[in-house]
Amino acid sequence: MERAGSGDRRRALAGHLLRSVASVTVQTALYCSAPLDRGVGVGTAVLLVLGLVLFGCLTAWQIAAITHAEYPRLRAIEALATAVPLFLMLFSVAYFLLAENRPSSFSEPLSRTDALYFTVTVFATVGFGDIAPTTGTSRALTTVQMLADLIVVGVIAKVLFGAVRVGLRRRGEAPEHPEEEP
C-alpha cells in the first residue's frame, strides 16, 4: 500500500512523466542539431567509448536513485527513458559519421533519421534488411552494438528491477525475501 495520498502519487507520476519526456526531447534535439561534420577515425571510436562510459555512469547513478526514491517504479521508468535514448543516439552518431565519411559502409546513404532508424532496428532485433552494413568497419560497429544491446537489455534491466525491489523494501512495500523467479 502506498504511504502517500492519491494526489501525491499523481503529482509524482506527472513529474516523472514530464522529466522523461523532457529528457527524450532534449536528447533528440541535440542529436538532430549537433554539428556532425568531423571525420571518422580513432577520435570517433574514443568518443563512442567515452559516451558509453557516460551511459554506464548515468545508469549507475540512476540505479542508486531508484533504491532511495519515494516511488521506485516511477524512478526506474524515468531511468530507462533517460538512458536508453542516450545509448541509441550514441550508436546513431557513430553510424551517421561512418556513412558520411565512407558512403560505401552501408547499403544506402544514411541521414540522421536513417542512422537512428538503423540503430533502433538493430536494438529491437527487427532487422528489416533495408539498410545493411557492407564493410568490415560498419559490420564491426554493428556487432559491437549488438553485444552492447544484450548487456543493456539483459544486465541493466535486471539491475534496474533489483533496484526497484530494494527501493520497495526500504519503503516496506516488498517482502524481504521474494520467491525465486523461474
N, C-alpha and C positions, 0 to 999 in steps of 0.2 A: 504494500500500500504506500502511496506517495505521501510524504510528510507535508509538502506544500499544498496550498489550495489550488483549485482549478484555474483561477486567474493567474496565479504564479506560473503554473505549468504552461498556460497559453502564451504568456509573455516570454518564457524561456524558449518555447518552441519557435515563436516569431523571431526572437533574437538569433537563435542558431540558424534558422532558415535564411534570414537576411544576411548573416555573415557568410554562409555557404554560397549564396547567390552572388554576393559581392566578390568573394574570392575567385569564383569561376569567371565572373565578368572581368575583373582586373587582369587575371592571367590571360584570358582570351584577347583582351585589348592590347596587352603587352606583346603577345605573340604576333598579332596582326600588324602592329606598328613598329616593332623593333627593327633597327637597321641591320638587316642580314645581308650585307654585301661583302663580307670577308671571304677569303679563300678557304679551301678545305685543306687541312694538314694536321700536324701534331697539335697545334693550338686548338683546333676544333675538338679533337679527342680529349684534350686536357679539360676544355670547358664542359664537355659531356660528363666526364668523370667528376669534376667539381660540382656540377649540377646534381648528379646522382648522390654525391656526399651530402649536399644541401638537403636533398629529398630525404635521405636517411636521418639526418639531424632533425628535420622538421617532424618526421614520423616519430622519432624517439620522444621529442618534446610533446607531441600530441598524445602519445600513449601515457606519459606522466600526467598530463592534464586530464585525461579520461578518468584515471584512477582517483583523482581528487575532485571531480566535477559533481555538482549537485544533481545533474541529470546525465549520468554516464552514457546512456544510449544516444541521446541527442548529441553529446560531445563527440562520440565515435562517428556519427553520420557527418558531422561537420569536419572531422579529421579526414575522412575519405573524400569529401567534397573539396578539400584543400590539396591533399597530397596526390590523389590520382591524376587530376588535370596537370599538375606540375610535372609528374612523371611522363605523361603522354606528350606534353609540349616539349620537353627536353629532347625526346627522340624525334619529334616532328621537325624541330630546328635542325637537328643533325641530318635528317633525310632531305630537307629542303636545301641546305647548304651543299650537300653532296650532289643533288640533282642540278643545282645551279652551276656548279663548278665542273661537274663531269656529267654532261647530259646523257651519256650512254649508260649511266648507272641503273636506270630503271627503264621499264618497257615503254614509258611515255614521259614527257616532261611533267614536273611536279610544281604546282603553285603551292602556296602555303596551305590552302584548303586541301589540296590533293595530298600533301605530306601529312597533314593531320588525319585525313581520311585513311591513308595507308597505315599510319600508326595505330589507329583505333581498330582497323580490321585485323592487324597482327595481334593486338592486345586481346581482342574478343575471339580470336582464333577462327574468324569467319573466312578470311582468305578468298575473296570473290574471284581472284585471278586477273582482274582488270589491270592492276598495277603489280609488277613483279620486279624484284631486284635482279639485275642482269650481269653484274660484275662481282669479282671477288670481294671488293670493299663493301659494296652495298649488301651482299649476302652475309658477310661477316657482321655488319652492323645490325641487320635484321635478326641474325642468330643471337647476338648479344641482347637485343630487345626481347626475344622470345624467352631466353633464360631469365632475364630480369622480370619479365611478366610472371613467370612461375613463382619467383620469390615474392613478388608483390601480392599476387593472388593467394598463394599458399601461406607463407610465413607471416606476412604483415596482417592479413585478415585474421589469422589465428591469434596473433598477439593482440590485435585490437579487441577481439571478442574476450580474450582473457583479461584485458584491462577493464572492460565493461563489468565483468564478473567481480573483479577486485573492487571497483567503484561501488557496485551494488552491495557488496558485503560490508563495505565501510558505512553504507547508509542503513544497513540492517535489512536489506531487501532481497538478499540471496542467501541460500544455505551455505554454511561454512565448507561443506564437502559435497559438491554437486555429484550426482550419479555419473558414472563413467559413460562417455558418449560412445556409440558403436563405431 
